[in-house]
């Protein structure tokens, strides 16, 4: 299905359980202030192995393959209150992405117990605003950038209890870039990151990231199998 599989326009109290999605850009795409209370549970989504193995990132992000630049769940301007749990997400550009225009949009969400593997861009990407988002107990493997909070205002955000691993093959070494993408902003309430476990060679924070944000970062465990200066 291309590009948007399920378009939700000002509808509420909807559940998607045990669905299998192959392809698609914004698979579940709710919009409108009267869209709220949405559940995505035990679904499977695969955009195709080429997203991770061969397609060019620039072309998928804003070029000829930009129809890959979406997410399994992609709310835009909703009243929020959503749960995304128990899903398997493989070979995709993004896993979760939201595009609110105000702090009270796309808010009050829980993303947990998902298996997310081979993500060419971001597994967690609120854009613009965030309020009361919880991202926890997910298992991640081979993620380009794990948490993208560029120019995000509002808060709080909670990221905890996630387990992140990475392959040591040349493709993964080339494509796994960093844990935080965290510039601009700034949040008015903190982003809390705690009790996460990492086995990776990705950078945690690059120089200049986090300086304009409120990052509460504690009790995380890191094993870096390649490289140095993972905290810059």
N, C-alpha and C positions, 0 to 999 in steps of 0.2 A: 504493500500500500504506500503510495506517495501522493502528497507529502504528509499531510496530517490525517492520521487514521481515525481518531475519534475527536470531533469538535463539540465542545460543550458550551452552549451559549445561554448564560443566565439560568442554569439549572442546578439543583442541589440534592443532597442525600443520594449520591450515586456510588455504586460499588462495582469494581472490575476485579474479578477473582478467578484465578486459574487460566487466564487468557494467554495465548501464544501469538506473539507479534513478530513477523519477519519483515525487515525493512521499515520504512516510515521515517519521517523526520520528527515532528512533534506528535508522539503516539497518542497520548491523552492530553488534550489541549483545551483546558477550561478558560473561559474569558467572561468578563462581565461581573458587576458587583453582586448580582444575585446568584452567582455560582459559589457554593460553599459545601462543606462536609462531604469530602470525596475520599474514597478508599481504593487503593491499588494494592492488591494482595496476591502473593503467590503467582505472579505472572512471569512470563519468559519473553525476553526481547533480544534479538540479534539483528544488527544492521548488515552483517556480512563480514567475513574474516578480512577482506581487503581494507576495511576501515583501519585495522590495526597493522596489517602487514605491508601494504603497498600504496594505498592512496596518500597523496600529498596533503600535509596539514593545511597549507595555505589555500589550496584549492577547495578543501572541505570547509574551511572557516569562512572564506568570502570570495571564492572563485567559482569555477565551473562545476564543482561538486558541493556547492553550499547547501544543497538539499539534504545533506547529512547533518547539518549543524542544528540539531534539536535536542530532544531528551525523551525519556520514557514518560516523564510527567513534567509538564511545562505550563504552569498556571500563569495567567497574565491579567492583572487587574481584578482578581476575585476577592471575595470576602474571607478566604482562607479556610482554616480548620480542615486539614487534610492529614491522611496517614498513608505512607508508602512503606510496606513491610513484606518481608519474606520473598522478594522478587529475585530473579536471576537475570542479570544484565551483562551481556558479553558482546565484544566487538562493536562498540558504539562510539560516537563522538562525545556526547555528554550523557550522564545518567539522570541528574535532576537539574532543572534550570527554572528560574522564575523571573518575571519582569514587571514588578510593581512600580507604580508611579507615586505611591505614598506609603507611609509606615503601616497603615492599617490594611493594606492589600497583600494577598498571598501570605498571610501571617498565620501563626499558631499551627505549625506543622511538625510532624514527627516522621523521620526517615530512619528505619532501623531493621536489623536482621536481614539485610539484603546481601546477596553475593554479587559483586561487581568486578568484572574482569576485562582487561584490554580496552581501556578508554583512551581515545586519541586526544581528548582535550581535558574536560573536567568532570569529576563525578558529583561535585556539589557546587552549584553556581547560582546563588541569588544575585540579581543585578538591580542596582539602584537603591533598594530598601530591603530591610529584613527586620522582623519582629517575632521573637519567641520561636525560633527554629531550633529543633533538636535533631541531631544527626548522630546516631549511636548504635553500637553493637553490629556494625557492618563489617563484612570481610572483603577486602579490596586486594586486587592483584594486577599489577602493571597499569598504572594510572599516570598519564602525562603530567597533569597538575591536579592535586587532590582537592584542595579547598581554594576556590577562586572567590575572593571577597574584594575585588578591585572596586574602588569608588562606591562602596556600599555604606549607606547611612542607616541610622536607627540602632537596632539591637534590642535585646541581647540575642546571641547565638551560642548554642551549646554543642560541642563536638567531643564525644567521650566514648571510651570502651571499644574503639574500632581497632581491627587488626589488619595491617597493611604489609604486603609482601611484594617482591619483584623478582622476575626471572633474571638470570645472568647472561642470557644470549645477547648477541650484538644488536638485534632489533630492539629489545627492551632497554638496553643500555643507552641506545641512541634516542629513544622516544620518551623515556621517563625523565622528567625535567626537575620537578620540585614538589614539595608538600604544600607550601602556601604560595598563593598569588595574592598579594596583600598590600597593595599600594593605594594611594588616594584616600578618599573617604571624606569625613571620618565618622566612625560609629559614635553614637552618644552613650550607648551602653556596651559593656564588654562582649568580646568573643571569648568564651571559656573553652580551652582545649586541655583535657586531662584524661589520664589513664588510657592513652592510646599506645599501641605497640607497632614498631616499624622495623622491617628488615629490608633495606634499600640502599641505593647509592645516590638517591636524589638529595638535592639541597633542601634544607628546612626553610631558611629565610635567606634571601639574597640581600646584599647591602642596600639599605634604603627602604626595604620593605618593613612594614609594621611601625614605622616611626610616627605616622599620623593616625594610628589606630590604637584601640584599647585591647591588647591581647593578654589574657590571663592564661599562662601556659605552665602547667605543672604536672608532676608525676607521670610523665610520658617516658617510654623506653625506646631507645634507638640502637640498632645494630647496623653500621655502615660497612658493607663488604667491599667497597671500592671508593677511591678518591679521598680527598681531605677537605678541610674547611667547609664541612657541611652546614655549620652555622657561620654565616658571614656577617 
